[in-house]
């Protein structure tokens, strides 16, 4: 009888946990599918002169595997942004301002988002501005080149026109590996034996216990160079800056908004309200209305701050194991 009571209580507890997880995933999926909306924030509700603001924050990454991660980790998901763009296609705004703060992202996600933005712009024949008040770098700057103008707040960080390959550690002649209360420890004095099974030359390329050979390093560098050249061409064509200037003078450094303006990386340094006034004046709007999406950190993001450190590490790991256009490590909290 005591065993039966314990069994029933344990089964009931496990069933409750399972039901909660299923219910949570349902709400997260429902939230993800029904939140690509825009709300009136200013102006005449009946005006046909619509200025849409699309708020984007975080690194540019493709979907995580679960709705839970997708809803609590703040990042720019190209598929989700495309849903917003589809909503805007129905609304037909006169102007689109993409208000973004991003250190960059993976090459695949950045390229996908760039395509979505280009397709939207061409299909709707709309004037598009990019605005940042904090960070617009690397992959973030890559997608900003699709716009008509790039504007930044005073003090914002702009640039990092470069590409990075996957990074890993190589432990030269590891002796022992241990983990304890104070963290992990690796000794590398006289080496230890290490066994691994792979088929195919360089299949174990990122093995931290063997040094990559010259051919492998050259191959990886060629991939990074290819992506970098594509990045340079995009910036050169859209910003009218010669490639040799981008390579030799601008490089992959970061700049303040004022410095970026002098190097023609952005068009102006303005506060956001000043940008709105400029758009209204330039387009001779007698009246207008502003609509924008809400800035999200996920359905439960505000209430689970204790996950932040782990989630930031997940973002960093995803960036570091992909070919990426990202900010230097010290600026991406990795």
Secondary structure, DSSP 4 states (H G I P E B T S, - for coil): -HHHHHHHHHHHHHHHHHHHHHHHHHHHHHHHHS----EEEEE-TT-S-EEEEEEEES-B-PPPSSHHHHHHS--B-HHHHHHHHHHHHHHT-SEEEEEEEB--EEHHHHHHHHHHHHHHHHHHT-EEEEEESSEEETHHHHHHTTSSEEEE-TT-EEE----B-------TT--EEEEETTEEEEE-SS---------STTTTTT-TTSPPPHHHHHHHHHHHHHHHHHHHHHHHHHHT--HHHIIIIITT-EEEHHHHHHTTSSSEE--HHHHHHHHHHHTT-SS-EEEEPPP-S-TTGGG-GGGHHHHHHHHHHHHHTS-EE---GGGTT-
